[in-house]
């Protein structure tokens, strides 16, 4: 079962929880009577940290909501090749959760990630991680983005025979990642590979390893690893049906000549 939030704040159904989110004034919709839409991150974070500290140990309070400390913790996980060279940065109950793959346990993840030999296949490349920001609504979690560029210079151990060096330079789409930390300061959940613009890059809209493999010209044999494609039913419902209804409505409207009759 995938890990859910361990630090719950505004989701709780209490009067105190309802008052945790602070909004920026004058951010309601221009038309109509609506609540403000944009939160004040700094003020909200102060409240959610104070609220969370009531249920957590003092040790976890050292980093909770502290963007500088949590960014350094995330850097440590990344520099250890996500625990490959320093497994102790990952919690014993760690889970890897990407759009299709996962949840994988710590042992399963380290085994699978190590077998790909990503650094051997792309020795000069970087995922280009950036924009590390603490979640003001879940203050033990930090989000960040990646928009990498890779040059395929070594064997990528994917599939039964691996993918031999192609020399291809590939750009990946912007992807969202997150790390959640437990009370010991260890990463217990890593999410990522979530593509936020499928029009960008050479991966045909895919993120993670599936995107890299697709950009190298390889095909993944199952539907979840293939580029998104409209199904006939979706095309009928989302594209054709509205047009049919519009045409039918226009046809059913009385014309000037029919009114005269």
C-alpha positions in Angstrom: 0.0 0.0 0.0 1.4 3.4 -0.9 2.4 5.7 1.9 -0.1 8.5 2.5 0.7 11.8 4.3 2.2 11.3 7.7 1.9 15.0 8.5 -1.7 15.9 8.0 -2.7 19.5 8.4 -5.5 21.3 6.6 -7.0 17.9 5.6 -8.1 17.2 9.2 -11.8 17.8 9.9 -11.4 20.1 12.9 -11.9 23.8 13.5 -8.2 24.3 14.2 -7.2 22.6 10.9 -9.7 24.8 9.0 -7.8 27.9 10.1 -4.3 26.7 9.1 -4.4 28.0 5.5 -3.8 31.7 5.1 -4.8 33.4 1.8 -3.4 36.4 0.0 -6.0 39.2 0.0 -7.8 40.1 -3.2 -7.1 36.8 -5.0 -10.7 35.8 -5.5 -12.2 35.4 -9.0 -12.9 38.6 -10.9 -16.5 37.7 -11.4 -18.8 36.3 -8.8 -18.6 35.8 -5.1 -15.7 33.4 -4.4 -13.1 32.8 -1.7 -9.5 33.9 -2.2 -7.6 31.4 -4.4 -3.9 31.9 -3.6 -2.3 31.0 -0.3 0.2 33.0 1.6 2.9 30.3 1.7 5.1 31.8 4.5 2.2 32.4 6.9 0.6 29.1 6.1 3.8 27.2 6.7 4.2 28.8 10.1 0.8 27.6 11.1 1.1 24.1 9.7 4.6 23.6 11.3 3.2 24.7 14.7 0.2 22.4 14.3 2.3 19.4 13.3 4.8 19.9 16.1 2.0 19.0 18.6 2.0 15.4 17.4 5.6 14.8 16.3 8.8 14.2 18.3 11.1 17.1 19.1 13.8 15.6 16.9 11.7 16.0 13.7 11.0 19.6 14.7 14.6 20.5 13.9 13.9 20.4 10.1 10.1 20.5 9.8 9.3 23.3 7.4 12.9 24.6 7.3 13.5 25.0 3.5 17.3 25.4 3.9 17.7 22.2 6.0 15.3 20.1 3.9 16.9 21.2 0.7 20.3 20.1 2.1 18.6 16.8 3.0 17.3 16.4 -0.5 20.7 17.2 -2.0 22.2 14.5 0.2 19.7 11.9 -1.2 20.4 13.0 -4.8 24.2 13.0 -4.4 24.0 9.5 -3.0 22.4 8.4 -6.2 19.1 8.2 -4.4 20.6 5.9 -1.7 22.6 3.7 -4.1 25.9 4.7 -2.5 24.5 5.7 0.9 21.5 3.6 1.7 21.2 5.1 5.2 19.6 8.3 3.7 16.5 6.1 3.0 14.2 5.0 5.7 13.7 1.2 6.3 10.1 1.6 5.1 11.1 3.7 2.1 8.9 3.7 -1.0 9.6 4.7 -4.5 6.4 5.8 -6.3 6.3 7.0 -9.9 3.3 7.3 -12.3 3.5 3.6 -13.4 6.1 1.9 -11.3 5.7 1.4 -7.6 5.4 1.4 -4.8 8.8 -0.3 -4.6 10.4 -1.1 -1.2 13.9 0.2 -0.3 15.5 -3.1 -1.3 13.5 -3.4 -4.6 14.3 0.2 -5.5 18.0 0.0 -4.8 18.3 -3.3 -6.7 16.3 -2.0 -9.8 17.9 1.5 -9.9 21.4 0.0 -9.5 20.9 -2.4 -12.4 20.1 0.3 -14.9 23.7 1.7 -14.6 22.4 5.2 -15.5 25.6 6.9 -14.7 27.5 4.5 -17.0 25.1 5.1 -19.8 25.0 8.9 -19.5 28.3 9.8 -17.8 28.3 13.5 -18.9 24.7 14.3 -18.3 22.6 15.8 -15.5 18.8 15.7 -14.7 19.0 19.5 -13.9 17.1 19.5 -10.6 15.9 22.9 -9.5 13.2 24.8 -7.6 13.4 23.0 -4.2 10.4 24.2 -2.2 8.9 23.0 1.1 5.2 22.1 0.9 3.4 24.6 3.1 0.5 22.2 3.6 2.7 19.1 4.3 5.8 20.6 5.9 7.9 17.4 6.0 7.8 17.2 2.2 9.9 19.1 -0.3 9.0 19.4 -4.0 11.4 20.1 -6.9 11.5 20.0 -10.7 13.9 18.5 -13.3 14.4 19.3 -16.9 17.3 17.1 -18.0 19.5 16.7 -21.1 21.3 13.4 -21.7 23.9 12.1 -24.1 23.9 8.3 -24.5 27.5 7.2 -24.3 27.4 3.9 -22.5 25.2 0.8 -22.3 21.9 1.4 -20.6 20.9 -1.8 -18.8 17.3 -1.8 -19.8 15.6 -4.9 -21.2 17.2 -8.4 -21.8 20.1 -7.2 -23.9 20.6 -3.6 -22.7 20.7 -0.6 -25.1 24.0 0.0 -26.7 25.5 3.5 -26.9 23.7 5.6 -29.7 25.4 8.9 -29.1 22.0 10.5 -29.1 21.4 13.7 -27.2 17.9 13.8 -25.7 16.0 16.4 -23.8 13.4 15.4 -21.2 10.2 17.3 -20.4 9.8 19.2 -17.1 9.0 16.7 -14.4 7.9 17.0 -10.8 9.6 15.1 -7.9 9.1 15.1 -4.1 10.8 13.7 -1.0 9.0 13.1 2.3 11.1 12.8 5.4 10.3 10.9 8.6 11.1 11.9 12.2 14.7 10.7 11.8 15.2 12.9 8.8 15.3 10.0 6.4 13.5 9.9 3.1 10.5 7.5 3.4 8.9 8.4 0.1 10.3 9.5 -3.3 7.8 10.4 -6.0 8.7 11.7 -9.5 8.6 11.2 -13.2 5.4 13.2 -13.4 5.6 15.1 -16.7 3.9 18.5 -16.5 4.1 19.4 -20.2 4.0 16.5 -22.7 4.6 18.8 -25.7 8.2 19.4 -24.4 11.3 17.2 -25.0 12.1 14.1 -27.1 10.2 11.6 -25.0 6.7 11.8 -26.6 5.3 12.9 -23.3 6.8 10.2 -21.1 8.8 10.9 -18.0 11.3 8.8 -16.0 13.1 5.8 -17.5 10.3 5.1 -19.9 10.8 8.5 -21.4 14.5 8.0 -21.8 14.1 4.6 -23.4 11.4 6.0 -25.8 13.7 8.9 -26.8 16.5 6.4 -27.6 14.1 4.8 -30.2 13.2 1.7 -28.2 9.7 0.4 -27.7 8.2 -0.7 -24.4 5.9 -3.7 -24.8 3.1 -2.7 -22.4 0.5 0.1 -22.7 1.6 2.0 -19.5 5.0 2.6 -20.9 3.9 3.9 -24.3 3.3 7.5 -25.3 -0.3 8.6 -24.6 -2.8 8.0 -27.4 -6.5 8.8 -27.5 -8.7 5.7 -27.3 -11.6 5.5 -29.8 -14.1 5.9 -26.9 -12.3 9.0 -25.5 -12.2 10.5 -29.0 -15.9 9.8 -29.5 -17.0 11.2 -26.1 -14.6 14.1 -25.9 -14.3 15.2 -29.5 -17.1 13.9 -31.6 -20.1 13.8 -29.3 -20.0 17.5 -28.4 -19.9 18.4 -32.1 -22.7 16.0 -32.9 -24.9 17.6 -30.2 -24.1 21.1 -31.4 -24.9 20.1 -35.0 -28.1 18.5 -33.9 -29.1 21.5 -31.8 -28.5 23.9 -34.7 -30.5 21.6 -37.0 -33.4 21.5 -34.6 -33.6 25.3 -34.3 -36.5 26.8 -36.3 -35.4 28.8 -39.4 -37.0 32.0 -40.5 -38.9 30.3 -43.3 -40.3 27.6 -40.9 -41.5 30.3 -38.6 -43.4 32.1 -41.4 -45.2 28.8 -42.2 
